């Protein structure tokens, strides 16, 4: 796949993060595999954006034309969880 990044933030439980990730069904197709989520285009250019829930936050892997989704994702993530540190892996 494409770019790998970790999104580090504080959260109370994995369920809280899973519930948050489920809210993106209005902007992407969401495949919920428990602690692993796959987002793909709902409309527009093709992309894949995978998220794994880990103790520090999320490990992501993405490819294709994910830029619009990434902007919405980061804005919503910081709105829900506050400060987020992004690190290339």
Beta strands, then each sheet from edge to edge (+ up, - down):
strand 1: 3-8
strand 2: 28-32
strand 3: 36-41
strand 4: 47-54
strand 5: 57-64
strand 6: 85-88
sheet 1: 2+ 3- 4+ 5- 1+ 6-
end
